[in-house]
């Protein structure tokens, strides 16, 4: 039986954690990155391994491109040691931070941090990992519903995700010769600890989002984890260059 391996950035919490657990439940082995919380990362490794697959957590701040060469070597070493492989099958560019600040008040430092983590980081990390990504493999970039609809305060964040959506199409075109498909998933508002738990913990915000969503509730991490696992399934191997919004129908 073929072993499939997914590399997911930001897999120790939130949507990334949910995604790696859903992928593991489908028998996919996992490499994931975490930014700072070693204990949380190790707990996720243990949880993943309960699905009968192997997992490894590697520290990486995706905003620090200087670390990428060493990180890629790390990935290479673990692929060989744990799976006796030189490549992996799926890359999910998920790691991110939130920012809710009006356009007029967004500082250059805030802009640069968002750009480094949400656009420059995934751009060059994917580039660095290409030699390890299997021919016929898959890339899934995580965008946001905010790249389609607008809510005040998310201009800088959504712009970076919009850039990733354009990049997705170019990657799909340029990597097609290797049989690699590239898509973007755009979650709507989800009840997680993202952005300080803004959607999950603020009752007023929660009700507002639910009232503007066709399916009548705020999204849950399972909604996105399941969608990521589905988008990486063999059944959708012919799909590429697509932006798939998974928002329950927000702001239709």
N, C-alpha and C positions, 0 to 999 in steps of 0.2 A: 504493500500500500504506500502511495506517495505521501511523503511528509510535506506539508505546506507550512511555511514560516512567514509570519507577518512582523514587520517592524513598525511600531506605533509610537510617535512622539507624544509626550505628555500623557502617559498611560497610568499614572499612579492615582489620579483623582478625576472626578467629574465624568464628562462624556468619554474621555480616553479610557478611563478605568472600565466603564460599562462596555465599551467596544472590545477591549482585550478579553473580557470575561465572555462576551457573546461569541467572539471568534474562537476562543479556547473550547467553548461548549460544542463547536462544530469540528473539533479535532485539529485546529490550527495551532501550531507552536508559536510562541510569542517572544519577541525582544521588544522591550519598551523603555522609554526614557522617562526620567523624573528630574525635576529641577533641584530640590533641596531636601525633601523629607525622606530620608533613607528608610526609616521604620515603616512609613506608609507604603513605600515601594516594595519592601520585603513581604509585607502582609498581602499585597496584591499578587506577588509571585506565588506565595503559598496557596492563595485562593485559586489562581489559574491552574496550579498543579493538581488540584483536586479533580479537575476535568480529565486527568490522565495524560496531559501534554506537558512539555517542558517549557520553562520560562526563565528569562534573565532580565534584570533591571539594570540599566546603565545610566549614570548621571550625565546630563547634558543640558545646558542652557542654550536653546536654539538661537538666541540672539547673539551668541559669541562665536562668530564664524572661525576665529583663530583656533578654536578647539576641534574643528571638524576633522582635520587629518588624523589626529590621535583617536578620535571617536570611531572613525571608519576602521582603523586598525583594530580597535577594541571589538567592533562588530565582527570583523573578519576572524579574529582569534576565537570568539565564542561560537561562531558558526562551525568552525573546524572542530573545536573541543567537544561541543555538546551534540552537534548533529552530523559531524563529519561531512559538512558541505562547504562549498565556496560561495554560495549564493543564497538569496532569499526570494520569496515570491511576491509579497505585497508590501507596499510602503504607504502608511497613512500619516500625512502631515497634519497633526491635530493640535500640537502644543500651542498655547496662547494665553494671553491676559486680556482683561476687559478695560475699557475706559469710557466713562460717561461724562464728557466735558463739552460745553458748547464750542462751536467752531471758533468764535471770537476770543475764547479764553484758553484754547489749547496751546500749550507751550511747545517750543522746538524740542525740548528734552522729551516730552511726552510723545511727540510725533516720531522722534528718532527711535525711542524704545519700541513703539508699536511697529514701526517699519522693520526694525531689526528682527523682531520675534515673528511677525506675521507674514513678511514678504521676503526680505533679504535672506533671512535664515532658511526658510523652506526652499528658496530658489537655489542657494548654493549647497545646502545639505543634500537635496535631491541630486544635484549635479555630481557631488562627491560620491554618492552611493550608487550611481548608475553602473559602475563596473561590477557591483555585487548584486544588482537586481537581475533576476533571471530573465532571459528572453521569453516573451510570452507572459511576463509578469504584469502587475497592476500597480498603479499609483492612484490614491484617493486623497485629494486635497479638501480640507475642511474649510468651508466658507461660512456665510451667515445669511439669513433671510434679509438682514439689514442692507445687503447689497442690492436688493430689489425694492423694498419699501423703506421709508425714512422715518426715524424717530429722533427728535432733537437730542443732540449730545453725543451721537455715535458717528459723526462725520469722519473723523480720523480712522477709527477702527474699521468702519465699513469700507472706506477707500482702500485700505490694505487688502481686505478680502476681495474687493472688486478687482484689484490688480492680480490676485491669485486666480480668479476666474478666467481672466484673459490669458494668463500664463498656462492654465490648464489646457486651453485649446491649442496653444503653440506646442506644448509638450506632447499632446496627443498626435499632432501632425509630425513632429520631428522624431518621435520615438517609435512611430508606427512601423518603421523598417525592422525593428527588433521584436515586433509583435506585442509591444507594451501598450496597454490601454490606460488612459488617464481621464479621470472624471472628478467632479467636485460635488460634495454634498453640502447643502446649505440648511442648517437647522434653524428653526424659528426659536422663539423664547422658550428656554428649558429651565425647569426647577432644579438647579444645582447650586453649588457654592460659588459658581462663576460670578465675577463682578461683586464679590461680597454677599452672594446669595440674594441679589436684588430681586430676581423674579420669584424665587422660592419663599423668601421670608417676609416680603412686603405684601401684605394682604391686598392693599389697594392696587398695586401693580399687577398682582396675580389676577385679580378680578378684571382689570382693564384688558389684559392680554386675552383672557378667556372670552371676554365679550367681543373681541375683534378676531376670533379664531372660528372658522367654519365648524370645526368639530367640537367646539364649545368648552375646551379646557386648555390649560397650560401643558406644554409638552413635558414628558418625563424622560430621564436618561435612557430607560429601556427603549423608548421610541427611536432614539438615534443609534444606540448600540446595535439593535436589531437591523436597522436600515444599513448600517456600515457593513455588517456581516452579509446582508443580502446583496449589496452592491459589489462585494468582492467574491460572490459565489460564481461557480462555473457557468451557471445559467445566464449570467449577464456579461459573459466574456466578449460578446460582440458589440457592446455599448462602449463608446469612447467619445471624448470631447463634450460631454454633457454636464450641465449644472442641474442637479436634482435637489429641489427644495423639499425638505421634510419638516413641515411647520404646522400640519393640521389645517392648513388653509388660512394663514394669517393675512389680514388686510386684502381680501379678494375684492 
